[in-house]
Amino acid sequence: MLQHPFFKISFFALLTVDICYSITLVLVGLSPVSMSSVYASAIWFVTFFWLPVWLAGYLILKLRQNTNIGTIVEWLIVIVALSLGNAVTDLMINSLYQVPRMGWYVVPNALFWGTIIYFIFRFLETRQKALIETQSRKQAQLESLRYQLNPHFMFNSLNTISAYIHTNPDLADDVLHELADILRYSLDTSAHKFVPLSQELGIIKKYLNIEKARFADKLEVTIDSPTELNNVNIPPLVIQPIIENAIKHNAKQTNLKIAIKIRRIDNKLMVTVTDNGTGFIEPILTQGYGKGVGMKNLQQRIDQLEGGKIHLANVPGAQVKLEVPLC
């Protein structure tokens, strides 16, 4: 229970409040600078702030495990704990120094400090939960996007297998195995943020084998990636959608050439995919990708990477530059 972050955070927060409060009393002339003042401040911190707040926090967290006690009950627990702590503090201070007793004033004093302390920590707790939920949703969305493969790719692959299953069963069998490997890779990496570049390039080659079974000599792809980058980490399945998009929009071209160039520049991995096709239409250059599943998912995934970017250009064929921050 005491491992809960509340206890560590509250200790240092309350210590800061106590020190600032004591300094304020000195500055306005209500407390002299002396060892007795330091000792009194320490008593206030331990018996009024630290122990009562920890006691209230412990009780609230314990009760939350079994039931939903509600905000009012939690607030009352804090007020009661601080009232008791204030009464103990009053007795200790009065026994050591000749100062007036607080009497029933301990209740409004505890009410004031307890309300401030409880609702500040409740606000911070709510904010932390919201941040965790946001991160969880982003992570779930990212994993969902990683898991999705373009349905056009699946449809075309199955069509290729169907077309060759009687005329060229060996080729159909090869395509089926390559497709199975890609599906397995998609499943196996769905929970991984990054994979080695060599592994990603390996699955790209399997994907290209499927596409070459469809287009034969009409498709030519070159991959320029230094071997020293093989162990560099990259998000899984971020290059394949770019290649698929180039093939999809230039399927009727008699000689489609795609060049993949991978380089490391400073702390980023630069992936450039260029084709000799018709290039991007103007709305895509200015507004980004449309409704295509693969590229739309890729855009969302890259947006969630701090420092990740996608650049589109016509050279005159389509060119996609992918900036992936190295972890």
RAURZI-V568526 format. One record per residue. N is the residue number from 1. RES is the residue in one small letter. NEAR is the number of other ideal C-beta (glycine too) atoms within 8 Angstrom. Layout:
n->N res->RES near->NEAR
n->N res->RES near->NEAR
//
This chain:
n->1 res->m near->6
n->2 res->l near->5
n->3 res->q near->4
n->4 res->h near->8
n->5 res->p near->5
n->6 res->f near->10
n->7 res->f near->11
n->8 res->k near->7
n->9 res->i near->9
n->10 res->s near->12
n->11 res->f near->10
n->12 res->f near->8
n->13 res->a near->8
n->14 res->l near->13
n->15 res->l near->11
n->16 res->t near->8
n->17 res->v near->9
n->18 res->d near->12
n->19 res->i near->9
n->20 res->c near->8
n->21 res->y near->8
n->22 res->s near->13
n->23 res->i near->8
n->24 res->t near->8
n->25 res->l near->9
n->26 res->v near->12
n->27 res->l near->6
n->28 res->v near->6
n->29 res->g near->5
n->30 res->l near->5
n->31 res->s near->9
n->32 res->p near->5
n->33 res->v near->5
n->34 res->s near->6
n->35 res->m near->5
n->36 res->s near->8
n->37 res->s near->12
n->38 res->v near->9
n->39 res->y near->9
n->40 res->a near->12
n->41 res->s near->11
n->42 res->a near->8
n->43 res->i near->12
n->44 res->w near->13
n->45 res->f near->12
n->46 res->v near->9
n->47 res->t near->12
n->48 res->f near->12
n->49 res->f near->14
n->50 res->w near->11
n->51 res->l near->9
n->52 res->p near->14
n->53 res->v near->14
n->54 res->w near->11
n->55 res->l near->9
n->56 res->a near->14
n->57 res->g near->12
n->58 res->y near->10
n->59 res->l near->10
n->60 res->i near->12
n->61 res->l near->11
n->62 res->k near->9
n->63 res->l near->10
n->64 res->r near->9
n->65 res->q near->5
n->66 res->n near->5
n->67 res->t near->5
n->68 res->n near->4
n->69 res->i near->8
n->70 res->g near->6
n->71 res->t near->6
n->72 res->i near->6
n->73 res->v near->9
n->74 res->e near->12
n->75 res->w near->12
n->76 res->l near->8
n->77 res->i near->11
n->78 res->v near->14
n->79 res->i near->12
n->80 res->v near->9
n->81 res->a near->14
n->82 res->l near->16
n->83 res->s near->12
n->84 res->l near->9
n->85 res->g near->14
n->86 res->n near->15
n->87 res->a near->9
n->88 res->v near->10
n->89 res->t near->12
n->90 res->d near->11
n->91 res->l near->8
n->92 res->m near->10
n->93 res->i near->12
n->94 res->n near->9
n->95 res->s near->5
n->96 res->l near->9
n->97 res->y near->7
n->98 res->q near->2
n->99 res->v near->6
n->100 res->p near->3
n->101 res->r near->6
n->102 res->m near->9
n->103 res->g near->5
n->104 res->w near->5
n->105 res->y near->7
n->106 res->v near->12
n->107 res->v near->9
n->108 res->p near->7
n->109 res->n near->10
n->110 res->a near->13
n->111 res->l near->9
n->112 res->f near->8
n->113 res->w near->11
n->114 res->g near->14
n->115 res->t near->10
n->116 res->i near->8
n->117 res->i near->12
n->118 res->y near->12
n->119 res->f near->9
n->120 res->i near->8
n->121 res->f near->10
n->122 res->r near->10
n->123 res->f near->8
n->124 res->l near->9
n->125 res->e near->9
n->126 res->t near->8
n->127 res->r near->8
n->128 res->q near->8
n->129 res->k near->8
n->130 res->a near->8
n->131 res->l near->8
n->132 res->i near->8
n->133 res->e near->8
n->134 res->t near->8
n->135 res->q near->8
n->136 res->s near->8
n->137 res->r near->8
n->138 res->k near->9
n->139 res->q near->8
n->140 res->a near->8
n->141 res->q near->9
n->142 res->l near->11
n->143 res->e near->10
n->144 res->s near->8
n->145 res->l near->10
n->146 res->r near->13
n->147 res->y near->9
n->148 res->q near->8
n->149 res->l near->11
n->150 res->n near->11
n->151 res->p near->7
n->152 res->h near->10
n->153 res->f near->11
n->154 res->m near->9
n->155 res->f near->8
n->156 res->n near->9
n->157 res->s near->11
n->158 res->l near->8
n->159 res->n near->8
n->160 res->t near->13
n->161 res->i near->12
n->162 res->s near->7
n->163 res->a near->8
n->164 res->y near->13
n->165 res->i near->8
n->166 res->h near->4
n->167 res->t near->5
n->168 res->n near->6
n->169 res->p near->8
n->170 res->d near->6
n->171 res->l near->9
n->172 res->a near->13
n->173 res->d near->8
n->174 res->d near->10
n->175 res->v near->15
n->176 res->l near->9
n->177 res->h near->8
n->178 res->e near->12
n->179 res->l near->11
n->180 res->a near->8
n->181 res->d near->10
n->182 res->i near->13
n->183 res->l near->9
n->184 res->r near->8
n->185 res->y near->11
n->186 res->s near->13
n->187 res->l near->8
n->188 res->d near->7
n->189 res->t near->11
n->190 res->s near->9
n->191 res->a near->4
n->192 res->h near->8
n->193 res->k near->5
n->194 res->f near->8
n->195 res->v near->11
n->196 res->p near->10
n->197 res->l near->15
n->198 res->s near->8
n->199 res->q near->9
n->200 res->e near->14
n->201 res->l near->12
n->202 res->g near->8
n->203 res->i near->13
n->204 res->i near->13
n->205 res->k near->9
n->206 res->k near->11
n->207 res->y near->14
n->208 res->l near->11
n->209 res->n near->11
n->210 res->i near->14
n->211 res->e near->11
n->212 res->k near->9
n->213 res->a near->11
n->214 res->r near->9
n->215 res->f near->10
n->216 res->a near->7
n->217 res->d near->5
n->218 res->k near->8
n->219 res->l near->13
n->220 res->e near->8
n->221 res->v near->10
n->222 res->t near->8
n->223 res->i near->9
n->224 res->d near->7
n->225 res->s near->11
n->226 res->p near->6
n->227 res->t near->5
n->228 res->e near->4
n->229 res->l near->12
n->230 res->n near->10
n->231 res->n near->7
n->232 res->v near->10
n->233 res->n near->9
n->234 res->i near->14
n->235 res->p near->11
n->236 res->p near->13
n->237 res->l near->13
n->238 res->v near->15
n->239 res->i near->14
n->240 res->q near->11
n->241 res->p near->13
n->242 res->i near->14
n->243 res->i near->16
n->244 res->e near->13
n->245 res->n near->12
n->246 res->a near->14
n->247 res->i near->13
n->248 res->k near->9
n->249 res->h near->9
n->250 res->n near->11
n->251 res->a near->7
n->252 res->k near->3
n->253 res->q near->10
n->254 res->t near->4
n->255 res->n near->7
n->256 res->l near->15
n->257 res->k near->9
n->258 res->i near->14
n->259 res->a near->11
n->260 res->i near->15
n->261 res->k near->10
n->262 res->i near->13
n->263 res->r near->9
n->264 res->r near->9
n->265 res->i near->5
n->266 res->d near->4
n->267 res->n near->4
n->268 res->k near->11
n->269 res->l near->14
n->270 res->m near->12
n->271 res->v near->14
n->272 res->t near->13
n->273 res->v near->15
n->274 res->t near->12
n->275 res->d near->13
n->276 res->n near->8
n->277 res->g near->11
n->278 res->t near->7
n->279 res->g near->9
n->280 res->f near->9
n->281 res->i near->6
n->282 res->e near->6
n->283 res->p near->7
n->284 res->i near->11
n->285 res->l near->10
n->286 res->t near->5
n->287 res->q near->5
n->288 res->g near->6
n->289 res->y near->8
n->290 res->g near->7
n->291 res->k near->4
n->292 res->g near->10
n->293 res->v near->10
n->294 res->g near->14
n->295 res->m near->11
n->296 res->k near->11
n->297 res->n near->11
n->298 res->l near->13
n->299 res->q near->11
n->300 res->q near->10
n->301 res->r near->13
n->302 res->i near->13
n->303 res->d near->7
n->304 res->q near->8
n->305 res->l near->10
n->306 res->e near->4
n->307 res->g near->7
n->308 res->g near->11
n->309 res->k near->8
n->310 res->i near->11
n->311 res->h near->7
n->312 res->l near->11
n->313 res->a near->9
n->314 res->n near->9
n->315 res->v near->8
n->316 res->p near->4
n->317 res->g near->11
n->318 res->a near->15
n->319 res->q near->12
n->320 res->v near->12
n->321 res->k near->12
n->322 res->l near->14
n->323 res->e near->12
n->324 res->v near->14
n->325 res->p near->11
n->326 res->l near->9
n->327 res->c near->5
//
